[in-house]
Amino acid sequence: LPLLAVSFIQFVSPTTQLVLAMTVLGQALPPGAVGAFACVWAAVLIFVADAAGQVRARRRKLSRDAERSAVPALPCRVAAKR
């Protein structure tokens, strides 16, 4: 598995356990856990924003490169009818 997939699974598993514990089992969330999950979610948001920025930058670069390497169209000359 790629490292990104493993990281995502390691993030989803505790979050799923937390949601199930609170909804199904009726467990209370201690204040320390709220702080920990807030830090984790902040890190995930930073990661997603960075990844989206990299994708946008790569698309812009590819677009600029395609524009520069495009062959200009030759003007079409129509022969005048006699």
Helices and strands as residue ranges (DSSP letters): H 3-23, H 31-69
